[in-house]
């Protein structure tokens, strides 16, 4: 997988799952919410630390 500046992988954070940098919000969680037809706006309202670019980075990271 390609690296992305908004995604971090640290074995000591969330057992090494890819996360949005500076958070414990995993790429997996974001993708699960999107797969459940949750809108980006709803995800952002539920997770105020996230930015739209973080969600797009999670999609891009998963795609690579």
C-alpha positions in Angstrom: 0.0 0.0 0.0 1.1 3.5 -0.8 1.9 5.9 2.1 -0.1 9.0 2.6 0.7 11.9 4.9 -2.7 11.8 6.6 -2.4 8.1 7.4 -0.2 6.7 10.1 0.7 3.1 11.0 2.1 2.6 14.4 2.2 -0.8 16.1 1.5 0.9 19.4 -1.6 2.6 18.2 -4.7 0.5 17.4 -2.5 -2.6 17.1 -0.8 -1.1 14.0 -4.0 -0.6 12.0 -3.8 2.4 9.6 -5.2 5.5 11.3 -5.8 9.1 10.5 -2.6 10.7 11.7 -2.9 12.1 15.2 -6.0 10.1 16.0 -7.1 6.6 16.9 -9.7 6.7 14.1 -8.9 3.8 11.8 -9.2 3.7 8.0 -11.2 0.6 8.5 -13.8 2.5 10.7 -14.2 5.2 8.1 -14.6 2.7 5.3 -17.2 0.7 7.3 -19.2 3.9 7.9 -19.1 4.7 4.2 -20.1 1.2 3.3 -23.1 1.5 5.6 -24.2 4.5 3.4 -23.2 7.1 6.0 -22.4 10.4 4.4 -19.1 12.2 4.7 -20.9 15.0 6.5 -22.4 12.6 9.1 -19.0 11.1 9.7 -17.5 14.5 10.1 -20.2 15.5 12.6 -19.7 12.3 14.6 -15.9 12.8 14.6 -15.1 16.5 14.9 -11.3 15.9 14.8 -11.7 14.7 11.2 -11.5 16.8 8.1 -13.0 16.0 4.7 -9.4 15.4 3.4 -9.0 12.7 6.1 -11.9 10.7 4.8 -10.7 11.1 1.2 -7.2 10.0 2.3 -8.7 6.9 3.9 -10.5 6.0 0.6 -7.4 6.7 -1.4 -5.2 4.6 1.0 -7.6 1.7 0.8 -7.7 1.9 -3.0 -3.9 1.8 -3.4 
